[in-house]
Amino acid sequence: MHYHAMIIGGSFAGLSAALQLARARRNIAVIDAGKPRNRFAAGAHGILGHDGKAPEAIRHEAIHQLALYPTVTFVEGKATHAQPCSEGFSITLASGEILTGDRIILATGLRDELPPIPGLEERWGKTVLHCPYCHGYEVADQKLGVIATSPMSIHQAILLPDWGPTIYFTQGKFDPDPEQQAFLERRGVTLVHSPVVSLLGTAPKLEAVRLESGRTMELSALFVAPKTHLTSPLAEQLGCILEQGPMGPVIQVDAFQKTSIPGVFAAGDCAMPMGNVSFASASGTRAGISAHQSLIFPKPT
């Protein structure tokens, strides 16, 4: 079957895009491999009307609602290749199946790469966290830390005292300049230069960190900004321009979620430097509306 649009990725951005196209009565395929970026988190926070719900529960309810629209097809599988074709675009799945459509919306997300510190990975999404706006309230008034992974980590350490007493671990690499240090001091942030080398406690609980110096420091939660990678090669296969975000590359889009390739749109974490569920849903909504209107008002040749 040929589709008006093929949406790659079935999490918050992809499903939001699909909803707009479904309500416009367009035939669409939502292709998803079932590994959303936020699968490690027990709850999603800061989402109006859904605060604290498990991300998977929100996603399942969205899928249930979308399935009520007769023009929506869900395709379980991994999209491995994308290219232009005589019918618009083709998507090849890992199974070998090929789908074609007039438009593509990439909502493929990002993959997080944590620093190679023992104990981080098994606590990821529980007591090792990425965003104080998403998870800070749940660990408020406890001893908190920031492990520096880039110069942007100083910004995170300056924010975090609104949730609890904060230690900034420079890891011996990302020391603040005098102005930043003064700002950290005004915010009551403690600086530690000896790198964190391991986390202590029975995971996912965090009790303390061990430093390279041999010292241990009590902590209840750590905030870490991981390096990020596109989870899919589709954007590059299609020739989309990428741009460098603060922690890794993202797909370049305009205000209407259009990529540099006509007929290809992108939304969610793969197309913005700041990961947030509400932002992802909003960008997916824009991508769905933009893709729909492009079918009605094609660019003049």
HELIX and SHEET records of a PDB file:
HELIX    1   1 PHE A   12  ARG A   23  1                                  12    
HELIX    2   2 ARG A   37  PHE A   40  5                                   4    
HELIX    3   3 PRO A   55  LEU A   66  1                                  12    
HELIX    4   4 GLU A  121  ARG A  123  5                                   3    
HELIX    5   5 PRO A  132  HIS A  135  1                                   4    
HELIX    6   6 GLY A  136  VAL A  139  5                                   4    
HELIX    7   7 SER A  153  LEU A  159  1                                   7    
HELIX    8   8 LEU A  160  ASP A  162  5                                   3    
HELIX    9   9 PRO A  178  ARG A  186  1                                   9    
HELIX   10  10 LEU A  234  LEU A  238  1                                   5    
HELIX   11  11 GLY A  268  ALA A  271  5                                   4    
HELIX   12  12 VAL A  277  ILE A  296  1                                  20    
SHEET    1   A 6 VAL A  72  GLU A  76  0                                        
SHEET    2   A 6 ILE A  28  ASP A  32  1                                        
SHEET    3   A 6 HIS A   2  ILE A   8  1                                        
SHEET    4   A 6 ILE A  98  LEU A 106  1                                        
SHEET    5   A 6 GLY A  88  LEU A  93 -1                                        
SHEET    6   A 6 ALA A  79  CYS A  85 -1                                        
SHEET    1   B 5 VAL A  72  GLU A  76  0                                        
SHEET    2   B 5 ILE A  28  ASP A  32  1                                        
SHEET    3   B 5 HIS A   2  ILE A   8  1                                        
SHEET    4   B 5 ILE A  98  LEU A 106  1                                        
SHEET    5   B 5 VAL A 264  ALA A 266  1                                        
SHEET    1   C 2 LEU A 110  GLU A 113  0                                        
SHEET    2   C 2 LYS A 227  LEU A 230 -1                                        
SHEET    1   D 5 VAL A 128  LEU A 129  0                                        
SHEET    2   D 5 ALA A 221  VAL A 224  1                                        
SHEET    3   D 5 LEU A 144  ILE A 147  1                                        
SHEET    4   D 5 THR A 166  PHE A 169  1                                        
SHEET    5   D 5 THR A 190  VAL A 192  1                                        
SHEET    1   E 3 VAL A 196  LEU A 200  0                                        
SHEET    2   E 3 ALA A 208  LEU A 211 -1                                        
SHEET    3   E 3 THR A 216  GLU A 218 -1                                        
SHEET    1   F 2 LEU A 242  GLN A 244  0                                        
SHEET    2   F 2 PRO A 249  ILE A 251 -1                                        
END                                                                             
